[in-house]
Amino acid sequence: MQDIGCNVAPVIPTSTNEAAELLESHNIVVMGGTTPGHTTDAVSVALARDCGASHCVIATNVSHVHDSDPRENPEAKPIEELTLAELAQITGNEPLGPGGSAAVDPVAVKWAMEASIKLAVLDGRDLSRVEDALEGRPFVGTLVKVD
């Protein structure tokens, strides 16, 4: 991307603090996981927190947060909007174990609550949904508001 004139950080940060510092002088920072056991949800919320962001997009492989696990309950209903406290009731507060999954990682929900960060949970395979959420437009997915 540097070849086409994008202001991309020349290194891959190993922490969200390092990524936040790189974002002060670069438009694009690419990073992976940080601490073993932390999901990409948790890393995303930590990066939003460390950058002072008020919103975080959680791009996943489902369209919405549901009222129950759609893999186990074919009648699970998608939720358009809820609060972080309501999301915490759905996800629980136990960290995910290896191979575990939830609508949103409970650690990420906890950190979002502590930092008052709104979440947009959406199907990241549809880039128009991601773009809408990033641009602040209505999007297909779940808006998770601060209590």
N, C-alpha and C positions, 0 to 999 in steps of 0.2 A: 504494500500500500504506500510505502514511502516513495516507491518508484513513480507513482502517479500523483505525487504532491500532497498526500495526506500527512498530517502532523501526528504520526504514530510514535508512541514511546518506544525507544530502542531496546528496552529490556522488559522481561516479564517479571512483574513484582511477585514477591513471595508472601506478602501480607497486605491486608486492606489499607493499613496506614501508608505503606509504600506506594500502593496504587493511588491513594488520595493525593499524595505528594506529586506523583507523576502527572495527575490530571490538572495540576496547577499550571503546567507548561506544555501539555500535549492534549490534543482533542480526542485521541483514541488510546486507550490502554487495554491490553488483552491480558487476562489472567486466568488461572485455573483455581484449583482448590488451595486451601491454606493449611489447615490442621486436619490430620487424619480423624475421621469421624464426623467432620462438619460437612453438611450437604451443600450443594450449590445454592439452595434457598438461604441457608445461614450465611454463606459467604456474601451473597447478594445484599442481604439486609445489613450485614456488618460494613460492607463497602458504602452503602447508602448512608449509614450512620456516620462513618468516618469522613465522608465528603460533605456532611451537613445537609443531605437531601431530605426533602419532606415526603417523597414518594419512592417506591421501589416496584419494579415490574418483575413478577415471578412468572417466567415463561415455562410452561410445563407441557405435558402430553394429554391433558384433559381440558375441556372447554371452560369449566367453572369449578368452583368449590361446590360440592354436593352435600345434601343433608345426611347422607350415609355413603358408604363405599360403593360406587357404581359397579365395581367388579364383583361384589358380593350381593348387591341388591339391584336387580334390574329396574326397580321402581324408584331408585334414588332420584331426587329432584335437584336440578341445578339451582344455585342461589345467586341472584344478581348482585345483592348488596348486603353486607353485614358489618359488624364492628370487630375490632381485634379481639375483644373479650368473647364475643360469640364464636369467632374462629377458634380461639383457644379451647372452648368447650368441645368443639368438633375434633380438634387434633389431639387434645390431651396435653399433658405437660412432661411426659417422659421422652427423653431423647430417643431418636430412632436407632435401632441396632443395625448391624451389618445387613444389607439387603432390604431394610425396612422402607416403607413408603407411607406417606400421608398426603392429604390434599396440599398441605404446606408443612414443612418441617417444624415441629413444635419449638425447637430452639430459635428458629427464625421468627416465629410468632412472638415468643417471649422478648427477643431483642427489639422487634418492631414496637411492641407495647412500651418497653422501657425508653425508647427513643422517639416515640410518637410519630412513627412513619406509616403513612398509608400504603396499602399494597394493591396492586392490580394483578390478579391471578388469571391467566389466560393460556390458550393453546398456542405455544410458541412456534408450532409448525406452520401457522398462518401468519405470515409476516405483516399482513395488513392490520391484524389485530394488535400486534406489537407496536407498529407505527402509530396507530390510533391512540394507544395508551401513552406512548412516549410524547405524543403531541398534545396530550390533554383533551383529546376528543372522546366522545362516547365510544366504548369498545365492547366487543362480545367477550364476556368473561365475568369475573366477580370483582367488584370494588369493595375493598376492606378498609373501612374508615376507622380513624382514631376515636376512642370512646369519648 
